[in-house]
Amino acid sequence: MAFTGDEGKMIDPAVAQRWIDNYQKNAGPNAIKCEFFGFRRFSELLGQGEAIGVRIYYAKDDAGVSKLVLVAVTPAQNNIAKIDGTQTAGLVLDSGYPCPPYCNKD
């Protein structure tokens, strides 16, 4: 099966809030709730070659801090950036702005 760019689905905001609440009530008061990534960085990532979507990896940096690592993916389900240590080509997005402290102001 090839990726088409239509993977995933939109969900009701009330369902999203319930799921977020489910996570956050067990995560602890200092846990990262989310990360913000800018439009321009997404555009760079998706502007690579045959990019049709993004794969988001849960990761920990060398200091043990949880991170999100985003990699563009082709219709053939391959990462554009090779993150297996064999190659250094391709863009990989990291360093989103975490909440807290960069939280929704509403």
N, C-alpha and C positions, 0 to 999 in steps of 0.2 A: 504494500500500500504506500503510495506517495503522499506526502503532505500537500495540501492545497492552499493553505492560508486561511481556511475557515475553521480550523481546529479550536476547540474551546467553545464556551457558550456564555452569553450574558445571563446573569441571574438577577432576581429581584433584590433591590437594595435592603429590604427587611431581612431576607435570608442571609445576605452578606454580613449584615450587622450581627445577626444571631451567631453566625460562624466565628466572626471576629471576637465577639464576647466570649464564646466557648473557649477559645484559645487564651485570651487575655486573663480570664479569671483564674487560670492555672499557671500562668507564665511568671508571676511575681511582679512586684511594683517597679523594678528597674529593668525589666525585659524590654528588648527592642520590639516595638509593635509593628513597624513597617519601615520601608525605605523609599525615598523619593529619587527617581532618575529623570533627568531633564529630556525634553523633547529632542534637542539637538543630538544628544548622545544616542538616543534610540534611532534617530535618523541615520547617524553614522553607522551604527551597528547593522541596521536593515539595508543600508546602501551598498553592502558588500555583495558583489557577484550575484548569485542566484538566491539570495536570502528571501525566505518566505515567512519566517517567523523567528521566535526566540525560545531557546531552552534556558531555563533558570536553574542553576545548581545551588544547593545548600552547601556551604563550605565553612571552614574555620581557617583563619589566617595563622601565621607562625606564632602569634601570641595567644592563640586559642579563642579569638574573638569571632563570633558567628558572622558570616558574610553571605551575600547573594552574588553569584558570578553569572553573568548573562552572555550567551554565545548565540550568534546568528546560525540558522539551520537552513539547509537546502530542501527542496521537495523530496529528494531521495533519503531524507531523514539523517543527513550527515551534518555534523558541526562544520562550519566554515573554518573557524580557528581550530587548529589541532591542539588540544589541551592534554595530550597524553605524553608529553615530553619529547616527542619525536620531531617536532617542527615548531617554529615560532611565528609563522605567518598568520594573519587574520587578527581582527580586533576582538578583544574580550572586555566587557564592561563590568566595572566594580565601583566601589566608593560612592554608593548612594548615600543620601543624607538621611540618617536614622531618626526615628521618632521613638522616644525623646532624644534630642531636644527639638528637632524640626517637625513639630506636630501641626495638625489641622488647627487653624485659629478660630473655627466656628464654634 
